[in-house]
Amino acid sequence: MNDTITVRGVVLQDGSLRLDAPLTLPPGEVEVSIRSATPGKGKESLLDYLERIRAEEAASGYVPRSAEEIQEQLRQADEAWEDRGDA
């Protein structure tokens, strides 16, 4: 017997599958094929990815270094290399 049913569901973070309805097939082995119900939703664009990262960082309270802080760190690193060269 080759019964085919379609049941919607959700793939969870851990990779498991939660179905929206019980299966109506008799007990036994089955073959499962998964297809996204929302094509294109599985991959986010680079811009969406960067926006999501920025939003997550802001929500966590993360404050990025200022340009001045970065310049100061680079200056200190340059000085350290110069000191090594002088030694």
N, CA, C and O of each residue as an XYZ file, in Angstrom:
348
protein
N       0.855     -1.171      0.000
C       0.000      0.000      0.000
C       0.901      1.235      0.000
O       1.890      1.271      0.732
N       0.578      2.240     -0.803
C       1.400      3.429     -0.944
C       0.588      4.659     -0.549
O       0.275      5.498     -1.394
N       0.245      4.767      0.742
C      -0.514      5.921      1.228
C       0.429      7.093      1.432
O       1.517      6.941      1.989
N       0.004      8.259      0.977
C       0.768      9.479      1.183
C      -0.132     10.493      1.852
O      -1.263     10.714      1.420
N       0.376     11.110      2.912
C      -0.372     12.178      3.572
C       0.535     13.399      3.668
O       1.759     13.290      3.601
N      -0.082     14.544      3.826
C       0.668     15.779      4.017
C       0.262     16.364      5.354
O      -0.920     16.593      5.611
N       1.249     16.603      6.202
C       1.009     17.185      7.521
C       1.991     18.333      7.690
O       3.188     18.174      7.451
N       1.493     19.471      8.095
C       2.381     20.610      8.347
C       3.024     20.452      9.717
O       2.494     19.767     10.592
N       4.151     21.081      9.885
C       4.855     21.012     11.154
C       5.940     22.068     11.215
O       6.029     22.939     10.349
N       6.760     21.982     12.244
C       7.833     22.947     12.465
C       9.092     22.181     12.835
O       9.055     21.270     13.662
N      10.221     22.562     12.211
C      11.504     22.027     12.613
C      11.991     22.882     13.780
O      12.103     24.101     13.652
N      12.277     22.254     14.905
C      12.695     22.960     16.111
C      14.202     23.199     16.104
O      14.928     22.613     15.301
N      14.666     24.065     17.004
C      16.084     24.414     17.093
C      16.975     23.186     17.206
O      18.070     23.173     16.642
N      16.539     22.165     17.912
C      17.366     20.966     18.111
C      17.306     20.000     16.924
O      17.900     18.922     16.968
N      16.585     20.390     15.859
C      16.489     19.551     14.669
C      15.330     18.577     14.690
O      15.084     17.896     13.695
N      14.607     18.492     15.805
C      13.454     17.596     15.852
C      12.264     18.242     15.135
O      12.289     19.432     14.822
N      11.249     17.463     14.887
C      10.093     17.904     14.122
C       8.847     17.842     14.982
O       8.573     16.814     15.601
N       8.083     18.933     15.030
C       6.802     18.954     15.734
C       5.707     19.054     14.684
O       5.656     20.013     13.914
N       4.833     18.057     14.658
C       3.754     18.026     13.681
C       2.516     18.726     14.226
O       2.238     18.686     15.425
N       1.771     19.374     13.317
C       0.564     20.110     13.711
C      -0.654     19.211     13.904
O      -1.655     19.645     14.475
N      -0.583     17.964     13.438
C      -1.728     17.055     13.541
C      -1.215     15.625     13.695
O      -0.094     15.320     13.289
N      -2.023     14.759     14.272
C      -1.591     13.361     14.380
C      -1.576     12.698     13.001
O      -2.298     13.112     12.094
N      -0.761     11.687     12.860
C      -0.681     10.957     11.603
C      -1.823      9.958     11.502
O      -2.238      9.366     12.498
N      -2.326      9.780     10.285
C      -3.452      8.866     10.072
C      -3.023      7.566      9.398
O      -3.864      6.795      8.934
N      -1.726      7.327      9.346
C      -1.225      6.084      8.766
C      -1.198      4.984      9.819
O      -1.117      5.273     11.013
N      -1.265      3.741      9.394
C      -1.164      2.640     10.356
C       0.271      2.542     10.872
O       1.195      3.009     10.207
N       0.470      1.948     12.035
C       1.824      1.778     12.567
C       2.696      0.997     11.595
O       2.221      0.097     10.903
N       3.983      1.353     11.553
C       4.931      0.671     10.678
C       5.947      1.660     10.135
O       5.912      2.853     10.437
N       6.848      1.131      9.329
C       7.890      1.968      8.757
C       7.290      2.985      7.798
O       6.302      2.713      7.115
N       7.907      4.163      7.761
C       7.494      5.214      6.833
C       8.733      5.832      6.201
O       9.847      5.648      6.692
N       8.539      6.545      5.142
C       9.589      7.327      4.508
C       9.168      8.780      4.628
O       8.038      9.133      4.291
N      10.077      9.625      5.108
C       9.740     11.016      5.380
C      10.516     11.928      4.439
O      11.733     11.796      4.304
N       9.810     12.856      3.787
C      10.432     13.897      2.965
C      10.012     15.230      3.563
O       8.839     15.434      3.872
N      10.965     16.132      3.726
C      10.683     17.433      4.331
C      10.888     18.509      3.270
O      11.893     18.505      2.559
N       9.943     19.417      3.169
C      10.029     20.542      2.245
C       9.607     21.791      3.003
O       8.602     21.772      3.714
N      10.352     22.867      2.861
C      10.015     24.110      3.537
C       8.668     24.624      3.042
O       8.412     24.665      1.839
N       7.816     25.013      3.977
C       6.516     25.564      3.606
C       6.635     27.032      3.220
O       5.722     27.603      2.623
N       7.765     27.637      3.563
C       8.006     29.035      3.217
C       9.350     29.118      2.486
O      10.374     29.401      3.107
N       9.351     28.875      1.181
C      10.600     28.874      0.421
C      11.369     30.179      0.603
O      10.794     31.265      0.675
N      12.694     30.030      0.674
C      13.544     31.204      0.820
C      13.692     31.683      2.245
O      14.553     32.519      2.521
N      12.896     31.191      3.142
C      12.941     31.632      4.532
C      14.086     30.967      5.292
O      14.511     31.474      6.331
N      14.591     29.838      4.790
C      15.650     29.127      5.476
C      16.977     29.860      5.471
O      17.780     29.692      6.389
N      17.220     30.672      4.452
C      18.476     31.410      4.362
C      18.170     32.898      4.474
O      17.280     33.417      3.800
N      18.912     33.562      5.324
C      18.735     35.001      5.411
C      19.830     35.694      4.623
O      20.936     35.171      4.488
N      19.521     36.867      4.105
C      20.507     37.608      3.340
C      21.597     38.118      4.276
O      21.428     38.127      5.495
N      22.698     38.536      3.704
C      23.794     39.079      4.505
C      23.318     40.303      5.283
O      23.644     40.461      6.460
N      22.552     41.161      4.627
C      22.047     42.356      5.301
C      21.137     41.980      6.472
O      21.246     42.558      7.554
N      20.240     41.014      6.259
C      19.361     40.564      7.349
C      20.176     39.975      8.493
O      19.877     40.210      9.664
N      21.205     39.211      8.149
C      22.076     38.601      9.158
C      22.750     39.685     10.000
O      22.737     39.616     11.229
N      23.332     40.678      9.345
C      24.018     41.746     10.069
C      23.045     42.545     10.933
O      23.376     42.919     12.058
N      21.850     42.804     10.413
C      20.846     43.527     11.200
C      20.422     42.715     12.419
O      20.225     43.268     13.501
N      20.281     41.400     12.241
C      19.898     40.544     13.370
C      20.994     40.531     14.430
O      20.706     40.613     15.624
N      22.256     40.427     13.996
C      23.376     40.441     14.947
C      23.386     41.750     15.718
O      23.539     41.750     16.940
N      23.224     42.875     15.011
C      23.229     44.180     15.677
C      22.086     44.281     16.689
O      22.276     44.795     17.791
N      20.904     43.795     16.318
C      19.760     43.842     17.230
C      19.999     42.960     18.459
O      19.667     43.354     19.577
N      20.572     41.772     18.258
C      20.862     40.885     19.389
C      21.907     41.504     20.316
O      21.790     41.410     21.537
N      22.924     42.135     19.736
C      23.940     42.787     20.558
C      23.339     43.942     21.358
O      23.626     44.095     22.545
N      22.508     44.748     20.709
C      21.878     45.881     21.394
C      20.981     45.388     22.523
O      20.956     45.977     23.604
N      20.242     44.303     22.271
C      19.343     43.765     23.298
C      20.119     43.223     24.493
O      19.617     43.227     25.617
N      21.346     42.756     24.250
C      22.142     42.201     25.350
C      22.906     43.277     26.112
O      23.533     42.992     27.132
N      22.854     44.524     25.613
C      23.557     45.604     26.288
C      24.973     45.829     25.784
O      25.707     46.646     26.341
N      25.361     45.117     24.741
C      26.706     45.249     24.185
C      26.891     46.655     23.611
O      26.031     47.159     22.890
N      28.016     47.274     23.939
C      28.369     48.581     23.388
C      29.682     48.413     22.625
O      30.707     48.099     23.230
N      29.667     48.617     21.306
C      30.900     48.441     20.541
C      31.919     49.528     20.873
O      31.566     50.609     21.344
N      33.189     49.218     20.616
C      34.249     50.206     20.867
C      34.061     51.402     19.931
O      33.580     51.263     18.806
N      34.444     52.556     20.413
C      34.388     53.761     19.582
C      35.593     53.769     18.644
O      36.541     53.007     18.834
N      35.549     54.631     17.637
C      36.679     54.762     16.719
C      37.926     55.192     17.476
O      39.030     54.743     17.169
N      37.750     56.060     18.461
C      38.888     56.522     19.252
C      39.515     55.374     20.047
O      40.739     55.280     20.139
N      38.684     54.509     20.617
C      39.205     53.369     21.371
C      39.982     52.419     20.459
O      41.021     51.886     20.849
N      39.480     52.214     19.260
C      40.159     51.330     18.310
C      41.494     51.941     17.896
O      42.510     51.248     17.845
N      41.490     53.246     17.599
C      42.733     53.918     17.206
C      43.776     53.853     18.320
O      44.960     53.637     18.059
N      43.329     54.040     19.563
C      44.244     53.978     20.699
C      44.833     52.578     20.843
O      46.025     52.435     21.113
N      44.022     51.559     20.667
C      44.512     50.177     20.764
C      45.528     49.895     19.649
O      46.539     49.235     19.888
N      45.266     50.385     18.447
C      46.208     50.198     17.345
C      47.510     50.944     17.612
O      48.585     50.422     17.320
N      47.435     52.156     18.162
C      48.624     52.927     18.491
C      49.476     52.180     19.510
O      50.697     52.102     19.376
N      48.810     51.626     20.544
C      49.539     50.874     21.570
C      50.199     49.635     20.979
O      51.321     49.291     21.350
N      49.513     48.969     20.070
C      50.087     47.777     19.429
C      51.300     48.165     18.588
O      52.314     47.467     18.599
N      51.199     49.278     17.859
C      52.338     49.755     17.066
C      53.531     50.068     17.963
O      54.667     49.710     17.652
N      53.260     50.742     19.079
C      54.336     51.072     20.020
C      55.000     49.814     20.563
O      56.223     49.758     20.695
N      54.196     48.808     20.876
C      54.742     47.552     21.409
C      55.658     46.902     20.375
O      56.714     46.382     20.736
N      55.276     46.921     19.099
C      56.118     46.352     18.047
C      57.407     47.160     17.879
O      58.481     46.593     17.679
N      57.290     48.487     17.962
C      58.482     49.329     17.856
C      59.437     49.055     19.002
O      60.650     48.987     18.803
N      58.884     48.895     20.224
C      59.719     48.583     21.394
C      60.446     47.253     21.204
O      61.608     47.118     21.587
N      59.771     46.287     20.621
C      60.413     44.981     20.364
C      61.557     45.128     19.368
O      62.603     44.493     19.501
N      61.336     45.985     18.363
C      62.370     46.190     17.358
C      63.588     46.907     17.929
O      64.717     46.653     17.511
N      63.353     47.810     18.890
C      64.448     48.546     19.515
C      65.264     47.674     20.468
O      66.440     47.936     20.717
N      64.617     46.634     20.995
C      65.276     45.810     22.004
C      66.252     44.821     21.430
O      66.875     44.065     22.175
